[in-house]
Amino acid sequence: MFLLAVSLAAAGATEASVSAAGAVSVAAPPWAQGGFTESAMANVSAVREQIKALPFLQELVAGTLPKASFAFYLTQDSLYLRQYSKVLAALASRAPTVAVTQNMARAADMALVVEGALHEVRAKVRVRVRVRVRARVRVRARLSAARGQA
């Protein structure tokens, strides 16, 4: 049995079954060439192209997205990643194999690591936005005062 498990792991298989007669059948991982992932990506390619063409994503990639929109995006992404991590952890606790459990647990941890990094970026963006807003308020106040004196 140990030799079978090592062979399956080396082959990159995620599932195997043994019939009553002793025949072993191995299911390829969903990301294997010709597997589920490749098929699903081909089926949604037109939708992916439409998503990539969205103005929000175009501005995000170009670096022209307004700071307030970017800060809002970071907040929403952070909230999503926190919940996504919980879902992955729940899946890990119900996984059928140790390998899948480990993979899901690592993914849950990585989602939290990324969320933490976004929190740092979000804090920096907020500081920059506040500084710019305060500077604009000061400039407007000075212009108004100068106009009043003229």
N, C-alpha and C positions, 0 to 999 in steps of 0.2 A: 504494500500500500504506500509506503514512504517513497519508493522508487517511482510509482505512478504520479504522486503529488509533485515530485521534483521534475519529472518529465513534463507535466502539464504546465508548471510554472515556467520552465525554460522555453516552452512553446508559446508562452504569452496567453494561454487559455484562461478564461474566467470561470467556465463551468464544465463539468464532466459528469457523465452518468455511466453506471455500469448496469447492464441488463442482467436478468436472472441467469442467462447463459454465460455471463462473464465478458460479454462484448463491451468495449469502452467506446463511448461517443463523446467527442469534444466539441464544444461550441466556441467559435472564434469570438474574440472580444468585439464589442460593437464598433470600435474605431478601426478595426482591420480593414484593409483594402477590400472593397466590395461588401462591407458590412453595413449595419444599420446607419451609422453616422454618415458615411459617404452617400448613401441613398437619401437620407433626410436632407442633407445639405444640397444635393442636386434638386430635390423637389421644392426647396424654398429659395433657390438662387434669384429668381425674379423679385421676390419680396425683399431679399437682402439688398439688392441693388437699389430698390426704392428707398429703403431705410438709409443707406449710405448717402443718398441724394438729398436727404432732409436738410433744410437750411441750418437747423440747430447743430447737426453734426458737421456740416461744412464749415460753419463758423468756429466750432470747437477745434477742428483739425487745423484750420488756418490761423488760429490764435486771435480771431477777431470777435469772439463772443463777448458781450458786455460783462464786466466784472460781477455785477449783481446776478446775472443769469448763471454765470459760472459758479458763484457761491451757492446759489439755490440748487444747482445740479449736484454739487459736492455733498450738500446736506442730504438730498434725496438718495444719492448713491450710497452714502454712509448708512442710512436707515435700511436700505435694501440689503446691503452686505451683512448687517447685523442679523437680520431675519434669515437670510440665506444660510448663514453659518449655523443657525439653530436647526434649520431644516436638514442640512448635511449631517449634523451631529445626530439628529433623530434617525436619519437613514443609516448612519454608521452603527447605531445601536441595534438595528434590525437586519443588518447585512447577512447574507447567507454564508459568507466565507470570511476567514481572517484577513485575507488579502483585500477584499472589498471594504471591510471594516476599517483597515488601516488607511486605504486610499480616501475614503469618505472623511475620516477623522483628520487626515492631513489637509484635505480641501477645506474643511470647516475652520481649521486653524489658520490657513492661508487667507481665508475671507476676513478673519478678524485682524490679521496683520495688515492687509490692504486697507481695511476700515480705519485702523489706527493711523496709517500714513495719510489717508484722506483727511482725518481729523486735524492733523498737523498742517496740511496744505490749506484747509478751510480756515483755520485760525489765522494763517498768514494773509490770506485773501481778505478776510474781514478787517484786519488791521490796516491793510493798504486802502481799502474802500473808505474806512473811517477817516484816515488821514487825508485822503483826497477830498472828502465831503467837508471836513473841517476847514481845509485850505480854501475851498470854494466859498464857503460861508464868510470867511475872513476877507477874502478879496471883494466879495459883493458888499460887505459892510463898509469896507474902505471906499469903494466906488460911490456908494450911496452917500457917505459922509463927505466925500470930495465934491460931489454934485451939489449937495446942500450948502457947502461953503462958497461955491462959485457964483 
